[in-house]
């Protein structure tokens, strides 16, 4: 996947998650939590979701194109991020043209789906959350964060992570905040589940 296309697509999907899904949901229901859905992601309590290259709402389906303001209007919601919840936003403005590469959209949605399956297998009693602030899917268990990201400023490729609240040392811990494995090193959901399990064992050992 060409890095520029992936980064632009990730930014646009992050903007949609924040301005079209999380913001309106927070104003209506008081929660910013999003979740992975079949073929994409959506609000935890709203009827809005992204599936493939479409925004799905009770009003119907519209292509992911134009701007976040236009998508929100088509879905019948007020565009805008959650207010007063967090400071580190996607940076996407309501009238910024979206830049979405279909192959990159598919890659990101598949990565979130794989991450959701692995987290469910790893911790079936803990609900995973797709957070609109950093656009990552995660859980917290015994003071350790486990999750997957479609990439960010520090790591441009999709990756999985284990992040203890208190720093650990050792070969496994290859990032400043814990451990990271890029998507190309994780062939399937069982391999990702094992990465989380290994992180849990090593975090518990100190």
C-alpha positions in Angstrom: 0.0 0.0 0.0 1.4 3.4 -1.0 2.1 5.4 2.2 0.6 8.7 1.0 -2.7 7.1 0.0 -2.9 5.2 3.3 -2.2 8.3 5.4 -4.7 10.5 3.5 -7.4 7.8 3.8 -6.7 7.2 7.5 -7.0 11.0 8.1 -10.4 11.1 6.2 -11.8 8.1 8.0 -10.6 9.5 11.3 -12.5 12.7 10.5 -15.7 10.8 9.6 -15.4 8.9 12.8 -15.0 12.0 14.8 -17.2 14.6 13.1 -20.0 12.4 11.7 -20.2 9.5 14.1 -18.8 10.4 17.5 -19.7 14.1 17.7 -23.4 13.7 16.9 -23.6 10.6 19.1 -22.1 12.4 22.0 -24.5 15.3 21.7 -27.4 12.9 21.6 -26.3 10.2 24.0 -23.3 11.5 26.0 -20.9 8.9 24.8 -18.0 9.1 22.2 -17.5 5.3 22.0 -17.5 3.7 18.6 -17.4 0.0 17.7 -16.3 -2.3 14.9 -19.2 -3.4 12.8 -19.6 -5.8 9.9 -17.4 -4.4 7.1 -16.5 -1.2 9.0 -17.2 0.7 12.1 -20.0 2.8 13.7 -21.5 4.4 16.7 -21.9 2.4 19.9 -25.5 3.5 20.4 -26.4 5.5 17.2 -27.7 4.0 13.9 -24.8 5.5 11.9 -21.9 3.4 10.6 -19.3 3.2 7.8 -19.5 0.1 5.7 -17.0 -0.2 2.9 -17.1 3.0 0.9 -20.6 4.0 2.2 -22.1 5.8 5.2 -25.1 3.8 6.4 -27.9 5.5 8.3 -31.6 5.2 8.9 -32.0 7.6 6.0 -30.2 5.1 3.7 -26.8 4.7 2.2 -24.6 7.4 0.7 -21.1 7.2 -0.8 -18.1 8.3 1.3 -17.4 11.4 -0.8 -17.5 15.1 -0.6 -17.0 16.5 2.9 -17.9 15.5 6.5 -20.5 18.3 6.5 -22.2 16.8 3.4 -22.1 13.3 4.9 -23.6 14.5 8.1 -26.4 16.4 6.3 -27.2 13.2 4.3 -27.5 11.3 7.5 -29.6 13.9 9.2 -27.1 14.8 12.0 -25.1 17.9 13.0 -21.5 17.8 11.9 -18.8 18.4 14.5 -16.5 16.7 17.0 -17.4 15.9 20.6 -17.1 19.1 22.5 -15.0 19.4 25.7 -14.0 15.7 25.8 -10.5 15.7 24.4 -8.0 18.0 22.8 -6.0 15.9 20.3 -8.3 15.8 17.3 -8.1 14.4 13.8 -7.5 17.9 12.5 -10.2 17.4 9.8 -12.5 20.4 9.2 -16.2 19.9 8.3 -15.7 21.4 4.8 -12.4 19.7 4.0 -12.7 17.4 0.9 -12.3 13.8 1.9 -9.5 11.8 0.3 -10.4 8.1 0.3 -8.6 5.4 -1.6 -10.8 2.3 -1.8 -8.0 -0.2 -1.3 -6.8 1.8 1.8 -10.3 1.9 3.2 -10.6 -1.8 2.8 -7.2 -2.4 4.4 -8.1 -0.3 7.4 -11.6 -1.8 7.8 -10.1 -5.3 7.6 -7.5 -4.5 10.2 -10.1 -3.2 12.6 -12.1 -6.4 12.0 -9.1 -8.6 12.6 -8.3 -6.6 15.8 -11.8 -6.9 17.0 -11.8 -10.7 16.5 -8.5 -11.0 18.3 -9.5 -8.9 21.3 -12.8 -10.9 21.6 -10.8 -14.1 21.7 -8.2 -12.7 24.1 -10.7 -11.1 26.5 -14.2 -12.2 25.8 -15.7 -10.4 28.8 -14.2 -7.0 27.9 -15.9 -4.8 25.3 -13.5 -3.3 22.8 -13.9 0.4 21.9 -13.0 2.3 18.8 -11.9 5.6 20.3 -12.4 8.7 18.0 -9.6 10.7 19.6 -6.7 8.5 18.3 -8.8 6.3 16.0 -7.6 3.1 17.6 -9.5 0.0 18.8 -8.6 -1.0 22.3 -9.4 -2.5 25.7 -7.8 -2.0 29.1 -7.2 -5.1 31.3 -5.2 -5.2 34.6 -3.6 -1.8 33.9 -2.5 -2.7 30.4 -3.9 -1.4 27.2 -4.3 -3.8 24.2 -5.3 -2.6 20.8 -4.8 -2.0 17.1 -4.2 1.2 15.2 -4.5 1.9 11.5 -1.2 3.9 11.8 -0.3 7.4 13.1 2.4 10.0 13.1 4.8 7.7 14.9 4.1 4.5 12.9 2.7 5.0 9.4 1.6 1.3 8.9 -1.3 -0.4 10.7 0.0 -2.0 13.9 -1.0 -3.8 17.1 0.2 -2.7 20.6 0.4 -3.7 24.2 0.8 -0.7 26.5 1.3 -1.2 30.2 0.4 1.8 32.4 3.8 1.4 34.1 6.8 1.0 31.8 8.4 -2.5 31.4 11.8 -3.4 30.1 13.0 -6.3 28.0 13.2 -7.5 24.4 9.5 -7.8 23.9 9.0 -4.1 24.8 10.2 -2.4 21.6 8.3 1.0 21.9 8.5 3.9 24.3 5.0 3.0 25.6 5.2 -0.8 25.4 5.3 -3.2 22.5 4.3 -2.8 18.8 3.9 -5.3 16.0 3.1 -4.0 12.5 0.3 -5.7 10.5 2.7 -7.4 8.1 4.1 -9.4 11.0 0.7 -10.6 12.1 -0.9 -13.0 9.5 -4.2 -13.6 11.2 -6.4 -13.2 14.3 -4.9 -16.1 16.2 -1.4 -14.6 15.8 -2.7 -11.3 17.0 -4.4 -12.9 20.0 -1.1 -14.6 20.9 0.7 -11.3 20.7 -1.8 -9.9 23.3 -1.5 -13.0 25.4 2.3 -12.8 25.4 2.1 -9.2 26.4 -0.2 -10.0 29.2 2.2 -12.7 30.5 5.2 -10.5 30.3 3.5 -7.5 31.8 2.3 -9.6 34.8 5.9 -10.9 35.2 7.1 -7.3 35.5 
